[in-house]
Amino acid sequence: MNNNYIELICDVFSCNKTDISDIKENSGMTNKSYSFVIKNKDKYLIRIPGKGANDLVNRHSEFE
């Protein structure tokens, strides 16, 4: 498993790697998704587009 997403989480939430727990991978057809908890309190989900995902999914219509 690529751990670049952990660095991204730390940057976004201004936290340390040790603040992140309960990481679960939830992969779909075009994305990698990870649910996680920060500081044993708040639960989040991060979705990272996979290679070629933008060729398959219209992000503008998905947003609407």
N, C-alpha and C positions, 0 to 999 in steps of 0.2 A: 504494500500500500504506500502510495506517495504521501509524504507528510508535509508537502508545501501548504496544504490547507490549514494545518495547525499554525504555521507562521502567519498566514492571512488572518486567522481568528485572533491571534495575539495582537496583531497590528490594529485591527478594527476595534477590538474591545479593550485595548491597552491593558492586557493581562499577561501573565506568565504561563508557560506550558503547564506548570503544575496546578494552575487554576482551572484547567479544563479536565472534565471527567465524563464518564458514561458515553464515550464516543461510539456511535453505531453507524455503519455504512448502509445506505439505502440507495442502491444504484438503479437507474431506470434505463430506458433505451438510449437516450442521448445525454444524460447527465450523471454525475456522481453527486450524491447527496449524503450529508453527514448530520446526524442529530448529536447534540452534545449539551453538557451542563457547565456553566461557569460559576465558580466559587460555591459549588454545592447548592445553588439557589435558583438561577434562571436557566430555562431550557430553550435552546435555539436550534435552527436548521440552516445549514449552508448548502446551496446548490451551485455546483461548478459545471458549466457546460463542457461536454466531451468533445473530442475531435470531430469536426464535421457537423456538430449539432446545429449551427446556424444555417447550414444548407438544408436541414430537414424541418426546422421549426421557425415559424414567423414570430419573432419575439414581440413585434409591435402588436399583432393581433392577440397574442397570448396575454399581454399586459392589459388589454381592454377587457 
